[in-house]
Amino acid sequence: MTASVEALVPDVPPSRLDRWQARVRASAAVRRRIDLIAPAVVTLLAAVLRLWDLGHPHALVFDETYYVKDAWSQWNLGYSSNWPDNADTLFVGGHTHTFLDSGSFVVHPPLGKWIIGVGMWAFGPDSSFGWRIGAALFGTATVLLVYLLAKRLTGSTVFAAVAGFLLAIDGVAIVLSRVSLLDIFLTFFIVLAMLFAVIDRQRHLERLAQRLADTDPGAGWGPMLWGRPWLFAAGATAGAACAVKWSGLYVLVAIGVYAVVSDALARRRAGVRFWPQDALRQGVASFVLLVPVAFVVYLASWTGWLVTDGGYDREASPNPLVALWIYHQAIYAFHVGLTTPHSYASPAWQWPLLIRPTSMYWHQDQVGQAGCAGPGTCVQAISSIPNPIIWWAGVAAIVFLIVAFVRHRDWRHAVVLTGTAATYLPWLMFPERTIFQFYTVAIVPFLVLALTFALREIAGHRARANRRRLVGQRTVWVFLIVVSVLSAFWYPVWIGMKVPYVFWLMHNWIPTWI
C-alpha cells in the first residue's frame, strides 16, 4: 500500500499536516536516541560499580590464590606452573616471578586465565587492579549483553533497560566482576552464546518460512538449511565457555537441543508431513555447524600447553593430543571425586533459598587503626551474596515463567527457561560435591530476564484499563526503588569497604549468612 499521508487524511489542512509529520519525525528521533542512551546508561552504571576502587583489597581474595598466580605463570611459560611456599605473601609483596618451571595440576581449562593474564601484562602483575580488570570488563560487558538479549526477547527498550539495570546492581554479579575468579568469564560467554542462538532462531525461521512457501506442499519434506552463521557463532562462543569451565558444555547441549526443537515445531506448524524426520535431517546440519567449531575453540585454548614441554603430565605421551586426553581424564576424576569439606560449601538445592553465600574476604581492624574510630571494631568484608530481593523475586519469576510457558507456549519464555535449566539443573546431579553459591552468577542473567517478564506483566498491557495499568506501573517503580536502596545498603560489603562491625552484622539476616 503506497498511498500518501495526504490521501489518507485529505481533510487536514497542509499546515497542520506539516506540524503533525514534524512531531512524528521528532518522536521517532527521540526513540532512536533513547535506544542508544538506555544501554549506554546501564553499562556505565555497571562499569562504575565494578571499577571503583577495584584494586582494593590488595590481597589474593578467596580462589584468586589459584587463578591469579596460575594466570601469570601461564602467561610467561604457556602453562600453569607450581609456586614455592609462601608464594601468596611474596606475590602480593611484588615478587611475582618466583614461579617454578614444573607444571601445576590445574582443573579448569586455560581461557579464563589467559584473559586474566592480559590484564596483568597490561597493568603489571603486582597490581591488584591489573589482575582484576579482565573480570571487571567482562562483568560490565555481560550487563550490556543482557540488555541486548532482553531487547530481542521483549522488543522493549524500557524493559531491556530494566533487565540490564537489575544485573548491574546485583551483588553476586558485582562481586564476581571485582575478584579474579573464572565464573564471570563463563557467564559472559554463556549469555553471548544464548544471544547468538536467539538471533539464529529468528533468522532461521524467516528463511525456513520463505523456502517452505516455494515448496510443493505435497512433497512432505522441507528444505535443509546450512547458511546459519549465527548458530556457528553460538557454537564458537559456547566453546569459549567450555574453555573457561567445563560447565559451559551444558549450555552448548542446551543450545543444540533448542535449535532442533524450535526447527521441528516450525516445520510442524508449516504443515510439513514428515516433520519429525525432516527436523532430524536439519538437526544433523545444526550439529555440524554448532559442535565442531566449539571443539576447535576449546582445543585452541590449550595451545600453550600443547606447544610447550613443561605443562602438567605433558610427558604422558609423545603425541601432545594423547597427553592432553590423559590429562583430561585426571581432571574429570578430580571433579567427580571433589568432596573436600569447606565451611562455605553450598549444594545446589540450597541455592534458590540463599542459605549459604560465600565469604570471599574478611579483615578486622581495631579501634583507631587505619581510620577506624568509635566503639567496637571496623571490618572489611566481601560476601558474594546477591541482592536478596532480586534473587528471591527472580526465583519466583522463574516459577511464574514455567506456568506461563505451559499455558501459552511462548518461545521467549522457553529461551529464558532453557538458559536457567542449563546453568542450574546439572549441579543438582552432584549433591555430594564441594560447590559454592557464587556459581549462581551464571544463573543470574536468566533470573533477571525472568523477573523482567514478570515485571512487564505487572506493569500491564495497553489493552488493560488505565487505572489497572497505573497501579501496575507504580508497583514496578516501587520494586525498582526498593532493590536499588537495598543494593546501596549492601554495596559496602560487596567491595570490602571499611565499615563498623555493627553495620556488617545488620547484613546477616539469616544465621547461615555469617
C-alpha positions, 0 to 999 in steps of 0.5 A: 500500500503506497498511498500518501499521508495526504490521501489518507487524511485529505481533510487536514489542512497542509499546515497542520499536516506539516506540524503533525509529520514534524512531531512524528519525525521528532518522536521517532528521533527521540526513540532512536536516541533513547535506544542508544542512551538506555544501554549506554546508561546501564553499562556505565552504571555497571562499569562504575560499580565494578571499577571503583576502587577495584584494586582494593583489597590488595590481597589474593581474595578467596580462589584468586590464590589459584587463578591469579598466580596460575594466570601469570605463570601461564602467561610467561611459560604457556602453562600453569606452573607450581609456586614455592611456599609462601608464594601468596605473601611474596606475590602480593609483596611484588615478587611475582616471578618466583614461579617454578618451571614444573607444571601445576595440576590445574582443573579448569581449562586455560581461557579464563586465565589467559584473559586474566593474564592480559590484564596483568601484562597490561597493568603489571602483575603486582597490581591488584587492579591489573589482575582484576580488570579482565573480570571487571570488563567482562562483568560490565560487558555481560550487563550490556549483553543482557540488555541486548538479549532482553531487547530481542526477547521483549522488543522493549527498550524500557524493559531491556533497560530494566533487565540490564539495570537489575544485573548491574546492581546485583551483588553476586554479579558485582562481586564476581566482576571485582575478584579474579575468579573464572565464573564471570568469564563463563557467564559472559560467554554463556549469555553471548552464546544464548544471544547468538542462538536467539538471533539464529532462531529468528533468522532461521525461521524467516528463511525456513518460512520463505523456502517452505512457501516455494515448496510443493506442499505435497512433497512432505519434506522441507528444505535443509538449511546450512547458511546459519552463521549465527548458530556457528557463532553460538557454537564458537562462543559456547566453546569459549565457555567450555574453555573457561569451565567445563560447565559451559558444555551444558549450555552448548547441549542446551543450545543444540537441543533448542535449535532442533526443537524450535526447527521441528515445531516450525516445520510442524506448524508449516504443515510439513508431513514428515516433520519429525524426520525432516527436523532430524535431517536439519538437526544433523546440519545444526550439529555440524555447524554448532559442535565442531567449531566449539571443539576447535575453540576449546582445543585452541585454548590449550595451545600453550600447553600443547606447544610447550614441554613443561605443562602438567603430565605433558610427558604422558605421551609423545603425541601432545593430543594423547597427553592432553586426553590423559590429562583430561581424564585426571581432571574429570576424576578430580571433579567427580571425586571433589568432596573436600569439606569447606565451611562455605560449601553450598549444594545446589538445592540450597541455592534458590533459598540463599542459605549459604553465600560465600565469604570471599574476604574478611579483615578486622581492624581495631579501634583507631587503626587505619581510620577506624574510630568509635566503639567496637571494631571496623571490618572489611568484608566481601560476601558474594551474596546477591541482592536478596530481593532480586534473587528471591523475586527472580526465583519466583519469576522463574516459577511464574515463567514455567506456568506461563510457558505451559499455558501459552507456549511462548518461545521467549519464555522457553529461551529464558527457561532453557538458559536457567535449566542449563546453568542450574539443573546439572549441579543438582546431579552432584549433591555430594560435591564441594560447590559454592553459591557464587556459581549462581552468577551464571544463573543470574542473567536468566533470573533477571530476564525472568523477573523482567517478564514478570515485571512487564506483566505487572506493569500491564498491557495497553489493552488493560484499563488505565487505572489497572495499568497505573497501579501496575506501573507504580508497583514496578517503580516501587520494586525498582526503588526498593532493590536499588536502596537495598543494593546501596545498603549492601554495596559496602560489603560487596567491595570490602569497604571499611565499615563498623562491625555493627553495620556488617552484622545488620547484613546477616539476616539469616544465621547461615549468612555469617 
